[in-house]
Amino acid sequence: MAKIGSVELERILEKICRKTRIIAEKSLPGKEIPYRESPSGRGLEWEIRGTLAAASEKELYDKEQILRALADGQSKIFEESDDPGMDAYDVLVSDVELSRLAGQLNRSSYTLRMLLKAIQYRRLAETYPSVAQQLLAVLNYCYKIAPQTLPGISQLLSYVLGMTVSAQTSPSVSQTATVYRKTNVGITSAGSTSYPTYTFGQDSGGSNVQYAANYINAFKFSLSDRAVVKKVGIYIYSSASGNIRLALYAADGTGGAPNTLLTQSSGTGMVNGWNEQDVTRVYITPGTYWLAWLHDTTSAYFTYNSSSNARYFRSHTYGSFPNPFGSGAWDNPSFTLRATYIRTRGYIKGMKIVPGWSGSAGILKFYFYAHASGNVRLAIYDNSLPKQKLWESSSIAVSSGWNSVNISAGTPTSLSLTGGSTYWLCWQTDSVNDVPSYVAGASGDGFYLAYDYGAYPSTISGETSSSEKWSMYIETDWF
C-alpha cells in the first residue's frame, strides 16, 4: 500500500470533520457545533468552543447531548461515508469529558477497531501526532474503565504505537506518542516487457546476389553474450518476392558445421529491407552458431561479404527446417543475417535502492512483478566492494502480477536495513518468457552479471553497470 501524503490526508480529515459535524448537528437541532483548524496548521481537529465549564455557564449546550451526538456521529460516519478511504480515520475530541466519550466508544468495538486501523494501516500519526496523542488518551481511559470489554488493548497499543498502556486517572492529550509506520522501497508500479535488445550476426554487406530457391543457406557467426533469442532477420537488397523462413542452428556438426536445430520461424512473405521474424525463444550461451534461411522463389537479391568457410548449404524443399541439418557443402560468402536477443535468463540483475528512513528497520517482504509465469530467485546485497549478500530466497514459482516472498522464508530468516545506505535488490530467472517487469532508469541504477540460475554467490564482483530498473520492492516492518 502506498504511503498517503500529508496533503491528501489533510483533505480526508477535513471531509470527515465536516461530515461528522453535519451528523452531530442533525442530532441537536438548532445547535451549532463548530470546528477549527489546529494552531499548527497540520490537519483539522474537532473542538468544542470553550470548555464544558464555560458551555455550562452560558447554558449553550447540554453536556450529555453533545457527547452523545459526537459519539453517534463518529459511529455513523463509517456507515454513511462515500469515501473509500474515510473509514480508516476517526475524529477525536480534545478537552472534553473523556469518560463519556470512552463509554460511547466502548459500546462500539467496530469503531475502536477503526481507530486502531487509522494508525496501523494509514500511518496517520506520523504526520498528525496530535491525533495519535488523543487516540492514546481515549484508549487508555477505555482500558481503565472497562478492561474486560477491551481485551488485548495494551498489546495492540504496544505494537501499533510502541507504548505501554496503563490505567490513568486523568488521561492527557499532551502525552507524547512514538508512532510506528510501514513503508515500501523500490519500484511499486508495473513496468513493461520492452527490455533492451541486442543483436549478433552481420548488419550490412557490400555486394548483392541472387540465390536459387529451395536451398538452406546457413552462415556462421560468433556470440559473446548469454542470450534469449527472440527474432532472426535477413536483409533483402531488392526484387523481394515469394516467402522466406529463418532458423538458428548449433555448430555441433563435423568440423563445426550446422547440425542441431535450435529454433525457427514459421515464415512470411519477403519484403525489400530487413525481414525480421519471430522464432520460438531459445536460451544460448557464448559460442559459434549458424543463422540460416530458406526461400521459395528465385528473384530476390541478398547482400553479402566474402568470408572463408562462412556458408554451409544444402537443397531442401521450402517448409520446416530439418533437424539435424544433414550433409551439405562449404562456401565463402557471409550474408547479412542477424539474431535479436535479450539478457534475462542467465544473469543476476540488480537495482539500486536507498531507504529514506532514519536508523534501522526490519524488512518483512520482497515483492516482484512478473508478466509471465516462470521461476525466480530474489536477493538483497549491500554496496560494499565486493557486494555482500545479505539475504536470498529459494526458487519461487511466479505468475503474472505481483508476487511476494516473506523474508522469514529466505536465508537468513530476518533482515534489517539502515536508512540512507545503498542496497541492491536482485533477481534471476530460469525462464525464456517475459518474466521480469522493466523500467528505464539512469546510468548506474542497475547492474548485471552472467550467472547460471541457482543459489546466489556470497559476494558479487565484476558486474556490469546498467540503467536498468525493475518492478520490485521491499516492505518494512513497523518502525
C-alpha positions as CSV (number, residue, x, y, z in Angstrom):
1,M,0.0,0.0,0.0
2,A,1.4,3.4,-1.0
3,K,2.0,5.9,1.7
4,I,-0.6,8.7,1.9
5,G,0.9,12.1,1.7
6,S,0.1,14.9,4.1
7,V,-1.9,16.9,1.6
8,E,-4.2,14.0,0.8
9,L,-4.5,13.0,4.4
10,E,-5.5,16.6,5.4
11,R,-8.2,16.6,2.8
12,I,-9.6,13.3,4.1
13,L,-9.6,14.6,7.7
14,E,-11.3,17.8,6.7
15,K,-14.0,15.8,4.9
16,I,-14.5,13.6,7.9
17,C,-14.7,16.7,10.2
18,R,-17.4,18.3,8.1
19,K,-19.4,15.2,7.7
20,T,-19.3,14.3,11.4
21,R,-20.3,17.9,12.2
22,I,-23.4,17.6,10.0
23,I,-24.4,14.3,11.6
24,A,-23.9,15.7,15.1
25,E,-25.9,18.9,14.3
26,K,-28.8,16.7,13.0
27,S,-28.9,15.1,16.4
28,L,-29.0,18.5,18.1
29,P,-31.5,20.6,16.0
30,G,-30.8,24.3,16.2
31,K,-27.4,23.9,17.7
32,E,-24.1,24.8,16.0
33,I,-21.1,22.6,16.7
34,P,-18.0,24.4,15.2
35,Y,-14.6,23.1,14.3
36,R,-11.4,24.9,13.6
37,E,-8.0,24.3,12.1
38,S,-5.4,23.3,14.6
39,P,-2.8,26.0,15.6
40,S,0.0,24.0,13.9
41,G,-1.9,24.1,10.6
42,R,-1.3,20.4,10.2
43,G,-4.8,19.0,10.0
44,L,-8.3,19.6,11.3
45,E,-9.4,18.6,14.7
46,W,-12.8,18.8,16.4
47,E,-13.0,21.3,19.2
48,I,-15.9,22.5,21.3
49,R,-15.9,26.2,21.6
50,G,-14.6,26.8,25.0
51,T,-14.5,24.2,27.8
52,L,-17.5,22.3,29.1
53,A,-17.5,24.5,32.1
54,A,-17.8,27.6,30.0
55,A,-20.5,25.9,28.0
56,S,-22.4,25.1,31.2
57,E,-22.2,28.7,32.4
58,K,-23.6,30.1,29.2
59,E,-26.1,27.2,29.0
60,L,-25.4,26.8,25.4
61,Y,-25.4,23.1,25.2
62,D,-26.4,20.1,27.3
63,K,-23.2,18.1,28.0
64,E,-24.8,14.7,27.7
65,Q,-26.5,15.6,24.4
66,I,-23.3,17.0,23.0
67,L,-21.2,14.0,23.9
68,R,-23.8,11.5,22.7
69,A,-24.2,13.4,19.4
70,L,-20.5,13.4,18.8
71,A,-20.1,9.7,19.6
72,D,-23.0,8.8,17.4
73,G,-21.7,10.9,14.6
74,Q,-18.3,9.2,14.8
75,S,-20.0,5.8,14.6
76,K,-22.3,6.7,11.7
77,I,-19.6,8.1,9.6
78,F,-18.4,4.6,8.9
79,E,-21.9,3.6,7.7
80,E,-22.6,6.7,5.6
81,S,-19.2,7.5,4.2
82,D,-19.0,7.7,0.4
83,D,-15.2,8.0,0.5
84,P,-13.5,4.6,0.5
85,G,-10.5,5.9,2.4
86,M,-12.7,7.6,5.1
87,D,-13.4,4.6,7.3
88,A,-9.8,4.3,8.3
89,Y,-10.0,7.6,10.2
90,D,-12.0,8.7,13.2
91,V,-12.2,12.2,14.7
92,L,-11.3,12.6,18.4
93,V,-12.4,15.5,20.6
94,S,-9.9,17.4,22.7
95,D,-10.5,18.8,26.2
96,V,-14.0,17.2,26.7
97,E,-15.2,14.7,29.2
98,L,-13.2,11.7,28.0
99,S,-15.1,9.3,30.3
100,R,-18.3,9.9,28.4
101,L,-16.6,9.6,25.0
102,A,-14.8,6.5,26.2
103,G,-18.1,5.0,27.3
104,Q,-19.6,5.6,23.9
105,L,-16.6,4.1,22.1
106,N,-16.6,1.2,24.5
107,R,-20.1,0.2,23.1
108,S,-18.8,0.2,19.6
109,S,-16.0,-2.3,19.1
110,Y,-16.1,-1.7,15.4
111,T,-15.3,2.0,15.9
112,L,-12.5,1.0,18.2
113,R,-11.0,-1.3,15.6
114,M,-11.2,1.5,13.0
115,L,-9.3,3.8,15.4
116,L,-6.6,1.3,15.6
117,K,-6.6,0.9,11.8
118,A,-6.2,4.6,11.5
119,I,-2.7,4.2,12.9
120,Q,-1.8,0.7,11.8
121,Y,-2.7,0.9,8.1
122,R,-2.6,4.5,7.2
123,R,0.4,5.8,9.2
124,L,-1.8,8.6,10.4
125,A,0.2,9.7,13.4
126,E,3.4,10.1,11.5
127,T,2.1,13.3,10.1
128,Y,-0.6,14.1,12.7
129,P,0.9,13.3,16.1
130,S,-1.8,15.2,18.0
131,V,-4.4,12.8,16.7
132,A,-2.2,9.9,17.9
133,Q,-2.0,11.5,21.3
134,Q,-5.7,11.8,21.5
135,L,-6.2,8.2,20.4
136,L,-3.8,7.1,23.1
137,A,-5.6,9.1,25.7
138,V,-9.0,7.7,24.8
139,L,-7.9,4.1,24.6
140,N,-6.0,4.5,27.9
141,Y,-9.3,5.6,29.5
142,C,-11.3,2.9,27.8
143,Y,-8.8,0.4,29.3
144,K,-9.2,1.9,32.7
145,I,-13.0,1.9,32.9
146,A,-13.8,-1.3,31.0
147,P,-10.8,-3.6,30.6
148,Q,-13.0,-6.6,30.5
149,T,-14.6,-5.5,27.2
150,L,-11.4,-4.4,25.5
151,P,-9.2,-7.5,25.5
152,G,-5.7,-7.0,24.2
153,I,-5.7,-3.2,24.1
154,S,-2.3,-3.0,25.9
155,Q,-0.8,-5.4,23.4
156,L,-2.3,-3.6,20.4
157,L,-1.1,-0.2,21.5
158,S,2.3,-1.6,22.3
159,Y,2.5,-3.0,18.8
160,V,0.9,0.0,17.0
161,L,2.3,2.9,18.9
162,G,5.3,1.3,20.7
163,M,3.8,2.5,24.1
164,T,2.6,0.7,27.2
165,V,-1.0,1.2,28.3
166,S,-1.7,1.6,32.0
167,A,-4.8,2.7,33.8
168,Q,-4.9,6.5,34.2
169,T,-6.9,8.6,36.5
170,S,-6.8,11.6,34.1
171,P,-5.8,10.8,30.6
172,S,-3.9,13.6,29.0
173,V,-3.7,14.5,25.3
174,S,-0.3,16.1,26.0
175,Q,1.3,12.7,26.3
176,T,3.9,12.0,23.7
177,A,3.3,9.1,21.3
178,T,6.1,7.4,19.4
179,V,4.4,6.4,16.2
180,Y,5.4,3.4,14.1
181,R,4.9,3.1,10.3
182,K,5.5,0.8,7.4
183,T,7.0,1.8,4.1
184,N,8.0,0.3,0.7
185,V,11.3,0.9,-1.1
186,G,11.8,0.2,-4.8
187,I,9.5,0.3,-7.8
188,T,5.9,-0.3,-6.7
189,S,4.2,0.0,-10.1
190,A,4.2,-2.4,-13.0
191,G,6.7,-1.7,-15.8
192,S,6.8,-3.4,-19.2
193,T,8.4,-6.1,-21.3
194,S,10.2,-3.5,-23.5
195,Y,13.6,-4.8,-22.5
196,P,16.8,-3.6,-24.1
197,T,17.6,-5.7,-27.2
198,Y,20.9,-6.7,-28.7
199,T,22.0,-8.5,-31.9
200,F,24.6,-10.8,-33.2
201,G,25.4,-11.7,-36.8
202,Q,26.1,-9.3,-39.7
203,D,24.2,-6.0,-40.1
204,S,25.5,-4.9,-43.5
205,G,27.2,-6.2,-46.7
206,G,28.9,-4.8,-49.8
207,S,27.7,-7.0,-52.7
208,N,24.3,-8.4,-53.8
209,V,23.5,-11.7,-55.5
210,Q,20.5,-13.9,-56.3
211,Y,20.3,-17.5,-54.9
212,A,18.3,-20.4,-56.1
213,A,15.1,-21.3,-54.3
214,N,14.7,-24.4,-52.1
215,Y,18.1,-24.3,-50.7
216,I,19.0,-23.9,-47.0
217,N,21.8,-21.3,-46.8
218,A,23.5,-21.2,-43.3
219,F,26.1,-18.7,-42.2
220,K,28.4,-18.9,-39.2
221,F,28.6,-16.1,-36.5
222,S,30.0,-15.8,-33.0
223,L,28.1,-14.7,-29.9
224,S,29.8,-13.3,-26.8
225,D,26.7,-13.0,-24.5
226,R,24.2,-15.3,-22.8
227,A,21.1,-14.7,-24.8
228,V,17.4,-15.4,-25.1
229,V,16.9,-15.3,-28.9
230,K,13.6,-13.7,-29.9
231,K,14.0,-13.0,-33.7
232,V,16.1,-13.8,-36.7
233,G,16.3,-11.3,-39.6
234,I,17.7,-11.2,-43.1
235,Y,18.3,-8.2,-45.4
236,I,16.8,-8.3,-48.9
237,Y,18.5,-5.8,-51.2
238,S,15.9,-5.7,-54.0
239,S,13.3,-7.7,-56.0
240,A,11.8,-9.3,-52.9
241,S,9.2,-11.9,-53.9
242,G,7.8,-15.2,-52.5
243,N,8.2,-16.5,-49.0
244,I,11.2,-16.9,-46.7
245,R,11.8,-18.8,-43.4
246,L,14.7,-18.3,-40.9
247,A,16.4,-20.5,-38.4
248,L,19.2,-20.9,-35.8
249,Y,21.5,-24.0,-35.7
250,A,24.2,-25.1,-33.2
251,A,27.7,-25.5,-34.6
252,D,27.9,-29.1,-33.4
253,G,28.4,-30.9,-36.7
254,T,31.5,-32.3,-38.3
255,G,34.2,-29.6,-38.5
256,G,31.9,-27.1,-36.8
257,A,29.1,-27.4,-39.4
258,P,25.5,-26.7,-38.5
259,N,23.7,-29.8,-37.0
260,T,21.2,-29.3,-34.2
261,L,18.2,-27.1,-35.0
262,L,17.7,-24.7,-32.1
263,T,14.8,-22.6,-33.3
264,Q,13.0,-21.5,-36.4
265,S,10.3,-19.1,-37.7
266,S,7.1,-20.0,-39.4
267,G,7.9,-17.9,-42.4
268,T,6.4,-14.8,-44.1
269,G,6.3,-13.1,-47.5
270,M,9.6,-11.3,-48.4
271,V,9.9,-7.5,-48.5
272,N,12.9,-5.3,-49.5
273,G,14.9,-4.3,-46.5
274,W,15.1,-6.1,-43.2
275,N,12.8,-9.1,-42.8
276,E,12.6,-9.8,-39.0
277,Q,10.7,-12.9,-38.0
278,D,9.8,-14.2,-34.5
279,V,11.2,-17.5,-33.6
280,T,10.4,-19.9,-30.8
281,R,12.5,-18.5,-27.9
282,V,15.7,-20.3,-27.0
283,Y,18.4,-19.7,-24.5
284,I,22.0,-19.9,-25.7
285,T,25.4,-19.3,-24.2
286,P,28.6,-17.7,-25.8
287,G,29.9,-19.6,-28.8
288,T,29.5,-20.2,-32.5
289,Y,26.1,-20.5,-34.2
290,W,24.7,-20.7,-37.7
291,L,21.9,-18.4,-38.9
292,A,20.0,-19.9,-41.9
293,W,17.4,-19.0,-44.5
294,L,15.2,-20.9,-46.9
295,H,13.1,-19.3,-49.6
296,D,10.7,-20.5,-52.3
297,T,11.2,-18.0,-55.3
298,T,14.4,-17.2,-57.2
299,S,14.2,-13.4,-57.7
300,A,15.4,-11.6,-54.6
301,Y,18.9,-10.1,-54.3
302,F,20.7,-10.9,-51.0
303,T,23.6,-8.8,-49.5
304,Y,26.9,-10.4,-48.6
305,N,30.6,-10.0,-47.8
306,S,33.3,-12.5,-48.6
307,S,34.5,-14.7,-45.7
308,S,36.3,-18.0,-45.7
309,N,34.1,-21.1,-44.9
310,A,31.3,-18.9,-43.7
311,R,28.5,-20.6,-45.7
312,Y,27.2,-24.1,-45.4
313,F,24.3,-25.1,-47.7
314,R,22.1,-28.0,-49.0
315,S,19.0,-28.5,-51.1
316,H,15.7,-28.7,-49.2
317,T,12.1,-28.1,-50.3
318,Y,10.6,-24.9,-48.8
319,G,8.9,-25.7,-45.4
320,S,10.1,-26.6,-41.9
321,F,13.9,-26.8,-41.4
322,P,15.4,-30.3,-40.9
323,N,16.8,-31.4,-37.6
324,P,19.6,-32.4,-37.9
325,F,20.8,-30.1,-40.7
326,G,22.2,-33.0,-42.8
327,S,25.1,-33.2,-45.2
328,G,25.9,-30.1,-47.1
329,A,28.8,-28.2,-48.8
330,W,31.0,-25.3,-47.7
331,D,31.3,-21.9,-49.4
332,N,32.8,-18.5,-48.7
333,P,30.2,-15.6,-48.6
334,S,28.9,-14.3,-45.3
335,F,25.3,-12.8,-45.8
336,T,23.5,-10.1,-43.9
337,L,21.6,-12.0,-41.2
338,R,21.3,-11.3,-37.6
339,A,19.6,-12.6,-34.4
340,T,17.9,-10.3,-31.9
341,Y,18.1,-11.3,-28.2
342,I,17.5,-10.1,-24.7
343,R,19.5,-10.5,-21.5
344,T,17.1,-12.1,-19.0
345,R,17.9,-15.7,-18.3
346,G,21.5,-16.5,-17.4
347,Y,22.1,-13.3,-15.4
348,I,21.8,-11.8,-12.0
349,K,20.1,-8.4,-12.4
350,G,20.4,-5.8,-9.6
351,M,18.6,-2.5,-8.9
352,K,19.9,0.2,-6.5
353,I,17.8,1.4,-3.6
354,V,18.5,3.9,-0.8
355,P,15.9,3.7,2.0
356,G,14.8,7.1,3.2
357,W,14.1,6.3,6.9
358,S,16.3,7.1,9.9
359,G,18.0,4.4,11.8
360,S,17.3,0.7,11.2
361,A,14.1,-1.0,10.0
362,G,13.2,-4.7,9.8
363,I,12.2,-6.0,6.3
364,L,9.1,-8.1,6.1
365,K,8.6,-9.0,2.4
366,F,10.2,-8.8,-1.1
367,Y,7.7,-8.1,-3.9
368,F,8.4,-8.9,-7.6
369,Y,6.2,-8.1,-10.6
370,A,6.0,-10.8,-13.3
371,H,4.5,-10.5,-16.8
372,A,4.6,-14.3,-17.4
373,S,5.0,-17.5,-15.4
374,G,8.4,-18.9,-14.5
375,N,10.8,-19.4,-11.6
376,V,12.8,-16.6,-10.0
377,R,15.3,-16.2,-7.2
378,L,15.5,-12.9,-5.2
379,A,18.2,-11.5,-3.2
380,I,19.5,-8.3,-1.4
381,Y,23.1,-7.2,-1.4
382,D,24.9,-4.3,0.3
383,N,27.0,-1.7,-1.6
384,S,30.5,-2.7,-0.3
385,L,33.3,-3.9,-2.6
386,P,32.7,-6.6,-3.4
387,K,28.9,-6.5,-2.8
388,Q,28.0,-8.7,0.2
389,K,24.9,-10.9,0.1
390,L,22.5,-10.0,3.0
391,W,19.5,-12.2,2.1
392,E,18.2,-14.6,-0.6
393,S,15.1,-16.6,-1.4
394,S,14.8,-20.1,-2.6
395,S,13.5,-20.7,-6.2
396,I,10.0,-19.3,-6.4
397,A,7.3,-20.1,-9.0
398,V,5.7,-16.8,-10.1
399,S,2.7,-15.9,-12.1
400,S,1.5,-12.8,-13.9
401,G,1.1,-9.9,-11.5
402,W,2.7,-9.0,-8.1
403,N,4.4,-11.9,-6.3
404,S,5.8,-11.7,-2.8
405,V,8.0,-13.8,-0.5
406,N,8.3,-13.3,3.2
407,I,11.8,-12.5,4.4
408,S,11.3,-15.2,7.0
409,A,11.0,-17.8,4.2
410,G,14.5,-17.0,2.9
411,T,18.1,-17.0,4.3
412,P,18.6,-15.6,6.8
413,T,15.1,-15.6,8.3
414,S,15.3,-11.9,9.4
415,L,16.8,-8.8,8.0
416,S,17.2,-5.1,9.0
417,L,18.4,-2.3,6.7
418,T,19.8,1.1,7.6
419,G,18.2,4.2,6.2
420,G,20.5,6.3,4.0
421,S,22.6,3.3,3.0
422,T,22.7,1.9,-0.6
423,Y,21.5,-1.6,-1.2
424,W,20.7,-3.8,-4.3
425,L,17.5,-5.7,-4.9
426,C,18.4,-8.6,-7.3
427,W,16.6,-11.2,-9.4
428,Q,17.4,-14.1,-11.7
429,T,15.1,-16.4,-13.7
430,D,15.3,-19.8,-15.4
431,S,12.7,-18.9,-18.0
432,V,12.9,-17.6,-21.6
433,N,9.5,-16.0,-21.1
434,D,9.0,-12.2,-20.5
435,V,9.0,-12.7,-16.7
436,P,10.6,-9.5,-15.2
437,S,9.0,-6.1,-15.4
438,Y,11.3,-3.5,-16.9
439,V,11.5,0.3,-16.0
440,A,14.0,2.5,-17.8
441,G,16.4,4.2,-15.4
442,A,19.6,6.3,-15.4
443,S,23.2,5.2,-15.7
444,G,24.3,3.4,-12.5
445,D,20.7,2.4,-11.4
446,G,21.3,-1.2,-12.1
447,F,23.9,-3.9,-12.9
448,Y,24.0,-7.4,-14.5
449,L,26.3,-10.3,-14.0
450,A,26.4,-13.5,-16.2
451,Y,25.4,-16.3,-13.8
452,D,23.8,-19.8,-14.0
453,Y,20.4,-20.0,-12.3
454,G,20.8,-21.1,-8.7
455,A,21.8,-20.0,-5.2
456,Y,23.3,-16.5,-5.2
457,P,27.1,-16.1,-4.6
458,S,28.1,-14.7,-1.2
459,T,29.7,-11.8,-2.9
460,I,29.3,-10.1,-6.3
461,S,32.2,-8.5,-8.2
462,G,33.0,-8.0,-11.9
463,E,29.4,-6.9,-12.6
464,T,28.5,-4.5,-15.4
465,S,26.7,-1.3,-14.5
466,S,23.5,-0.5,-16.4
467,S,20.5,1.8,-16.5
468,E,18.0,-1.0,-16.0
469,K,15.4,-0.8,-13.2
470,W,12.7,-3.4,-12.4
471,S,9.3,-3.5,-10.8
472,M,10.3,-4.9,-7.4
473,Y,10.4,-3.5,-3.8
474,I,10.7,-4.4,-0.2
475,E,8.2,-3.8,2.6
476,T,9.4,-2.9,6.1
477,D,8.0,-4.0,9.4
478,W,6.6,-1.3,11.7
479,F,9.4,1.0,12.7
